[in-house]
Every structure is written in structure tokens, then in C-alpha cells.
Amino acid sequence: MKIPFVYNARSVFQRPASTAFTAVGIALVVAVFIGMLALANGFRAALARTGSDENALVLRRGADSELSSGIDRATANLIGSSPHVAIGADGHPLVSPEVYVLVPLVRLGDDSTSIGNVVVRGISAKAWDVRANVRVTEGQKPVSGRAEICLGEKIVGRYPNTAIGGKIRFAGRNWDVVCHFSAGGSAFESEIWGENEQFMPVFRGEAFQSISFRLKDPKAFEEAKRALESDKRVQVDVHRESTFYVQQSKLLGDILQFLAVVITSIMAIGAIFGAVNTMYAAVAGRTPEIAVLLTLGFHPRSVLASFLLESAIIAAIGGVIGCLLALPVNGFVASTTNWSSFSEIAFNFRVTPGLLLAGMIFAVLMGVLGGFFPARRASRLPVVQALR
Amino acid sequence: MKFLPLVLANLGRHKRRTILTITSVALALFLFASLQTVVTTIASASKFGSARRLVATNATGIVFTLPIAYANRLQAVKGVEGVTWANWFGGRYGDGRRFFATFAIEPKSYLDLYPEMVVPAEQKEAFIRERTGALVGKRLMEVFGWKLGQNVTLQGTIFPGDWTFTIRGVYTPTNPAIGDDAFMFHHDYMEERLNRPGIAGWYILRIERPDAAPTIAKTIDDQFRNSPYPTKTGTEQAFNASFATMWGNVSLLMGTIGMAVVFAILLVTANAMMMGARERTREVAVLKTIGFGDRTLFGMVMLEAGVIAITGAVLGLGGAKLLYKSTHFNGGGFLPGFDVAPSTLALGSAVTLVLMLASGLVPAVRAARLPVVSALRQVG
């Protein structure tokens, strides 16, 4: 027969201080666990969402990032006229040859040496259609031929003069901020966009860094890749845009994930010890009680289950507190340098329901692990001695 | 202190609990030290820089180059003693999984300006003499198992193709902030293979007097202000400092997690201490009856907390120090000079003290104030 749940629920609150300490200890572990995975998640999500399955990204052969690539106009024209490029509603191909550079901008704040290497991307007018997730949230798109720029939402407010009508200085001249755009939380939101023809002369001269185009048939990517890479007139690598940006996030994403796992597992060991201590004390304190239970005819297995349950309850309380502690970091913007592309990327901590669930499971697991040995001791108590 | 044996005996009474608690403390302080060291390593990288060295980069951004012709003009600036230049090459070796820095350098002047890079005299000469020679950091040699005199082929990511070099020298940095896993080769060889584009990524200048740095920097920047390639000149330290800010919120994050770890373990330890004390209520009453003073009992409980905290701290902090020292961990090349700093050890010790006070205080006060008669009567 099972020992009623109420018995455990009440026992938990018998020694409030000890229970609270253990629960809060577990809560902190869960909070750090969720927080760190939310960071890794947010970073991965930012880069994974940057690319689209429907787009292809063309770089110079051998280039491992947009920064180290270079593509001349002739190549850009050849690729633009490829039959694999989708045609827009106006009859023009959906292709955007792009200039990609990094400019150092001083961050907002007291520290004037604090700089971020911000991506400045020179796009063609078609880029807004090629990149389906990009939306102008405020203002008007830059007009061709003018020194105007559009800022990703994560740039806004983190650097000076980012409001519409502001002027940002780089490459030796001022640029008018005419709009802000969102891009579904992707890395594009950490970029500054302007017209490619405006950026070419002020940066690296007559060369693009990459070409993005919408595939006519997303399923025929391999075919498009083969056709362009085997074209003797051009020396390019063709990537699916989505896979390319995921690759760019791999190094840092893996480091963050690794850190999250290492740090939380070390913390978890401590928390499990806490649970072990609490439960041993609970068992020791209730020795006569347990003996009575056994005498009444409860099976030792029921006693074991009962104490495991008690430990799990304490841990679950901790898990809930941990989730509550971690929730406020959702949406918090962190920034760091993605060393794969050398550019600054800002991204949100993303606390997802799945992550909260994982945190709860983790908490209960710690409780059960910590409770096992004390529970086993309880179930094996020699009844006669214990009653004395 | 004469009660130490008694305190130790008390700790030995629940061996499992004592060991678990000490282990938690040790793990917490190990984590704390590791996270804190990430912070201090980034901070010390940002402080590194000789007061006599200036760095000139393209004002538009670090990814843009400067003309090689600037070398002579920089050399001519009053107060400048030596000039060298380098270029980021972006080489990959093998599957490219192990990242390392690759620079094209002007060999003679570069080694001249960086006395912190120690190269045996005959290797130095051999490296300078051979056009396709390479100078490799000590650690990188070990990572790939390279030998002196061996040919290695890198793939260029910025400058495509296979680039084969002969390792002619191995350098050992005297300052840990200079990474010991860089790969360097002749800038002139790169120029030659690229049909002489005449580019330098950045210039490094040695100046005669450190206090002249701002004036010299201004002179240089003014000189090139209206050229197509304006410069931005500053001290090496300022350059490194702005580089370190690229880590963004990483330091803040590591610090926060470190504090969370410490706090979590504080709870665990305090809990264990309180439990230990509660169990011994009767014992304490007996001790009081036979004449132990309140103060002595207070001291004994605090001492017990101290033994746990200090043992844990020695294991955790010492373990971190020894582990990173003996494995030469450097975060895959991103955190050169990763070593637990004395300041971190001091901070860890302070944490230990707080831990001892916070976990010992409640049980100690309780023991000191315990009313003997009622405690003896208590069942359990």
C-alpha cells in the first residue's frame, strides 16, 4: 500500500529552514542552468534565423566568411542572370550583391574605448525582397544615390545617434539614419544597411563580398550549386544561406553550450549534496515515525517511494523558484563578438517553455538523486531498534 | 586552538556529511576561481602594452589595410625610433578546427620591436634569412606536433590557395598576454605571391619617450587625415583595451554566474552546519554542564564551520590554480595567459571567510545561548 501523499507534503514543511535552504540552492542551480542555455539558445537562434532555406549565398571560392570574400562585378552579373535565380513580381531577378565590412563604433555609455565592430552591409534594392524576414519598422527605406542608412533594431539605443534623423559617422563621412528594421530576431538586426553602390567607393572599391539570391526552386539548391561552382567563368562557393549562418554560429554556440553544461553540472553536484544532507537529516529526525509506518505494515518499498517523493517535492519547489528567477532574463540583450566573423552580434536571452520544462526535470532529477540513499536507509530501518 | 581535536572529532561523527559539504565548497570555489579568471584574463589583456609602442590602424576600421608606403613616412616622424608592420592572414591548418592567429610580419623589425618574444639567436637568423620561413609559437608547435625545419601548408581564407612554409623558429613569450600560439611568416613573401598589392594591416611604432605618445599619435593622424587612407594611432595598451571590449557582456555574465554559484553553495553549507548543530543540542548542554563557557562553545562551532570552509577553499582554489597552471589552459587560444590571479585567490579567501561566518554564526549563537536544563530534557 502506498503512503498518502499528504504525509510527505506536510513533512516537507516540518523543518522549514532546512527545506528552504535546499530548495533555494536547487533554485539557483536551475536558474543558472536556464539562464545559460537561454543565452546559448538566443545566440544560436539569432544566427539560425539569419539565413533562409530559400536563399543561396555566394562567396569567393575558399572564403570562410563574408568578410574574407570578394566578388567582382562581372561575376555578380553572371550570377544575377543565372536561371536558378527567382524572378520578382516586377520581372527583375531577386538578387542582392552585397558589400560587407566592419566599422568600429563607440558604444553608448561612459567608456569611450568600448567599441563594437558593427557590420555595415551594402545591399541592392532587391535585398528587402530576397530577405523575407526583414521589415522596416520605422521610417522610409534609403533612397538610391543618397548617403542614407537603415539600422537594425539591436543597433538602436546601444550606439549614439541611432534615432531617425540622426547622423552616424564612419568611413570618413556622415550617414543619415532614415529607417529602422527588424529581422525576426536574427543577426541582421545587429547590422547597418545602406546602398551597395554608396558603400563601394568609400570602403574597398569595386568589389562585392557576397551575393544573396532567392532560389527559383528551393529544392533544387544542389543543382544550382553545381551549376554555379562548375562555371569556369567564376570562382565561387555557393552555400545555402541557412546552413552558412548556422556554421558561423557553431564555434561560439558550442562554447556557450559547453560552459552551460560544465558550470551547471558542477553546481548540480553541490545542490545534490544539499538534498542528500537535508534528506538524511529528515530520515534521522523521523526514525521513530518511520518505524511506526513499517510496523503498521507499509512495505519498505512504499517507505522508499515516499521519501523519494518528499525529496522530489522539495526539488520541485526549488525548480519553480528557479524558473521564476530565470524568467526575467528573457529578452535581455547581450552582445559579444562572434569570432567566426569578427563582428559584434547582439542577441536576446531566449527562455522557452521547453527550457523551463528542462529546468524542472533537472530539478526533480537532482531531488531524486539526492533523496535516494537517505530514502533507502529509511526503508531498511530495523524496526525494533528504531522504535526504541 | 586546544579544542581543535574535539572539533575534528565532531566533524568525523558524520563523515559522509562532512565530506559532501567540503566537496561542495571545493567545487563552488573552483568554479568561482575559473569564472573569475576569465574576467581577469580579459582585463589583463586589455592592460597589456608597452608604453613605448604605438599602433596605427586604418581609421575606417581594423579590417581595412594601409599602404605599405606609409612605413617610410612613419619612420620619418620625429620621436619615432622603429617601425614594423603586420597583416592578418587568416590561415587554416588541416580541418581548420583549431583556430590560431596567422600574421604576415616584417621579420627583422617585428622581432626588434617585440623583445617579449624570445627566439634563440640561430633560429631567429634562420627565420629572417629564409623567405618562406615561419616563426611559430611554442604551444602551437605542441598542438600540431610540428618539428623545427618541417614544411607546413596552410590554406588561406582571405588570400586563397595553399601556402607552404618551413618552420625556422619557435618563439616563447615572456609576457602571457602575448599568445604563444601564433603563426608568423614573411610579409614580403605574401606581397610577392599576391603580385604586390602593397598593403599592411597595421603599423607598430617604437617611440623614444613614452610621454611623447599623444603628440606623436596626433602628428601621424594629422599627416594622413586627408589621404584616401587616414590612420588612427594610439598606444598599444589603448589598442588592446578596445580589443578587449569586443567581448561585450561576457565579463559581466561570468561575474554574475560566479556569484550565483557561491551563493548556492553558501546555502548548502549553512544548511549542513545547522543540521549538525541541531543534532548535538544535548551534547552541547552536557558540555555546558561540565563547565564549558558560552564563548568557548561559540568558538568551537565557528571553528567547525571554519575547518569545512577552509579545507574546501584550499582544495577548490588550489585545485583551480594547479589545474590551469599544469595544463596550460588558454581557452583554445582565445584567452592567452589564463592563470588564476593572486587577486582572485584573495577574493576567493574573502568568500571563504563570509562562508564560514554565514554558515557558522546561527548555530554558534544558538549553542552559546542554549538553556541547559530545557535542552537536556529535550527528546531526540
Interface residues (C-beta under 8 A of the other chain):
Chain A: A17 S18 F21 T22 V24 G25 L28 V29 A31 V32 G35 M36 L39 R60 R61 G62 A63 D64 S65 L67 S68 V101 L102 V103 P104 R107 D111 T113 S114 I115 G116 N117 F170 A171 G172 V202 F203 R204 L251 I263 I266 M267 I269 G270 A271 F273 G274 V276 N277 T278 Y280 A281 A284 G285 A334 S335 T336 T337 W339 F342 E344
Chain B: R16 R17 L20 T21 T23 S24 L27 A28 F30 L31 L35 A59 T60 G61 I62 V63 F64 G90 R92 G96 F99 Q155 G156 T157 I158 P160 G161 P230 A238 A241 S242 T245 M246 W247 G248 N249 V250 L253 I257 A260 V261 F263 A264 I265 L267 V268 A270 N271 A272 M274 M275 R278 E279 F334 G380
